[in-house]
Amino acid sequence: MSLPSRLRKRLFAGRGVAASMSWGAITVERRRAVRVLIGVLALGVAILLSLPREHGQLFVTDELLRDAILRAQARSAPETRITIVDIDEASLAAQGAWPWPRGRIADLVETLLSHYGARGLALDILFPEPGDPVGDARLAALATHAPLTMAVALSYEYEAVQVHTGQLPARISPFAAQAAVAARGFVGNHAGFADAACTGNIGFKPDKDGSLRRLPILSHLGGTDFAHLSLALLTCSVVGGAAGVSVPQPFPGRDGFWRIPIRRSAEAYTVIPAAAILDRSAPLALLQGRWVIVGASALSLGDRVTTPLSSSGPGLLVHALAASALLDASEDGAWRTWSGTSLALAWVSASLVFLLWILPRVPVWVGTGLLLASAAVWMSGAWLMTAHGGVVPIVPVLVAYLVVLLLAIPYEWWLSQRESRGVLRMFSQYLSPAVVAELMRIGPDEHLQPALKEVTVLIADMEGYTVLTSSLSLVEAVELTQRFLGCLTRPILDEGGTLDKYTGDGVVAFWGAPLPCADHADRALEAALQILALVDATNQERIAAGKRPVRVRIGIESGLALVGDLGTEFRSAYTAVGDCINFASKLQEMARSLPVDIVVGPKASKSVRTHALTSIGMVEVRGAGQALELFTPAGPAAAPRRADTGSA
């Protein structure tokens, strides 16, 4: 059974010693310290996991989540600025096995530039060894004088595995390198292509899970600076008047590697087989005025990579995706990737403060729902930020929420259970189990706070208790007292009354609090009649045993009373204080001189609906200042019962 949060707050807040002594509760300060510790731990985990790293299962999971978002957001609308010319299996079947003669490669380039009017061309192909002299010469001339970008594959591995094959170009890339990544080795073209006007790097360094998400947009090796193939294609100005695109200053990541802003799916790109270019069957509209990337997707050539879009895609697609992102940046005037780490940490900090503040104030299931909702909101935010080029740490925030779920939620549940048991123990002193269960079900928060409420008070007492017990042994006195109090208590609890306290040989009870009760006067009167019936049955047994019968006197009155937890810092006490309590006590005492056992006050008589009352008459009540009309239940059940004289 979970204790409502507002009850916990009101019950323990500001109670100090009472909160810690009554039910062994943990102090407010200690609870706050535990929550702060959980919050600091969760935030620390988020910060630690957000630090730059490229390894570990969490890094992989974070990247896989981002990959899934990118795949879902990737647009399939046609990319009309770039065309891929693919040396695929069909082209190999039509034109012959690889490697093709250099003359055929030169034919392919010339056809694309002259017949199809391509704006610029990049070859994702390396020529480390010389080919046929005529073909090499034609291709070298095109690389020197035409808008053609050649390739070099730089290696970023350690010195022990560096590769030096072919020759680096003699010219420095015209793109200014400011944050170039240091390369360790290369695979280049042979010396015949040393005068190529533009050379772009096709080397890459995949993430630890083997997926290619980032490119070395600028690299440095052997005194030469290299732009990536896609950047070199778009920015090189070559002989012949072909001018490149003005791209904003590159914004590589912390290690010089640029995360590709993937906005398009593979289906968005026009892919034309190389054989269709050579036989000129490809539509002119798909190539004219476009940037063209030539490469191979044939499985036999092995140029396959893992990307966020596919577990095995052609390397050509990576260059096309990068070129599209660069063109987008050129058109927008800014690069499309930015770090969302600061936003992520700001969000998780604010949400943790809110969650750890709200958790003690709501039921545990509500707190769990709010925690899951926060995670869902964060995932939605990550989706939106990713759509706008943000690279946000998704998993660190979710792990922070997991810390709260594993620590704060069980802690709040444990506290609620601990306090629920305390409330149950306290209320079980005053109410029947059924009423306590109902009170816990609806939440007794406002009922514990002291408040003025309309109640009906019943005060019952045994007449002549001192005289009667003076002639009894201790065992007999205890037995009589316990049995008499049982006769008083059972009807009160059966009628949903609140047992305020025992007064030695009597009891004080009231109706109308903590649960509202519209018929509180009738319930009090019904309990009084049941008390008389139980005392009468007890007297029959006592008389049969040769003992003296007892008489109970009952006073009942209604009115406003201050009801609630009116205890001190040393002891909790749920009770009622007011004139109606004092007046009911006087009515109980007056029954000593009246011919009835139950005396009902004037205010209670006006509230009774289901019981018949008869007037006792106008009676002077001490402290009232005037005579008041008092009442008693009508009928044989309320007939006067006097204690007869007999042996004990």
Secondary structure, 3 states (H helix, E strand, C coil): CCCCHHHHHHHHCCCCHHHHHHCCCCCHHHHHHHHHHHHHHHHHHHHHHHCCCCCCHHHHHHHHHHHHHHHHHCECCCCCCEEEEEECHHHHHHHCCCCCCHHHHHHHHHHHHHHCCCCEEEECCCCCCCCCHHHHHHHHHHHHHCCEEEEEEEECCCHHHCCEECECCCCCCCCCCCCCEECCEEECECHHHCCCCEEEECCCCCCCCCECCEEECEEEECCEEEEEHHHHHHHCCCCCCCCCCCCCCCCCCCCCEEECCCCECHHHCEEEEHHHHHCCCCCHHHCCCCEEEEEECCHHHCCEEEECCEEEEEHHHHHHHHHHHHHHHHHHCCCCCEECHHHHHHHHHHHHHHHHHHHHHCCHHHHHHHHHHHHHHHHHHHHHHHHCCEECCHHHHHHHHHHHHHHHHHHHHHHHHHHHHHHHHHHCCCCCHHHHHHHHHHCCHHHHCCEEEEEEEEEEEECCHHHHHHCCCHHHHHHHHHHHHHHHHHHHHHCCCEEEEECCCEEEEEECCCCCCCCHHHHHHHHHHHHHHHHHHHHHHHHHCCCCCCCEEEEEEEEEEEEEECCCCCCCCEEEECHHHHHHHHHHHHHHHCCCCEEECHHHHHHCCCCCEEEEEEEECCCCCCEEEEEEECCHHHCCCCCCCCCC
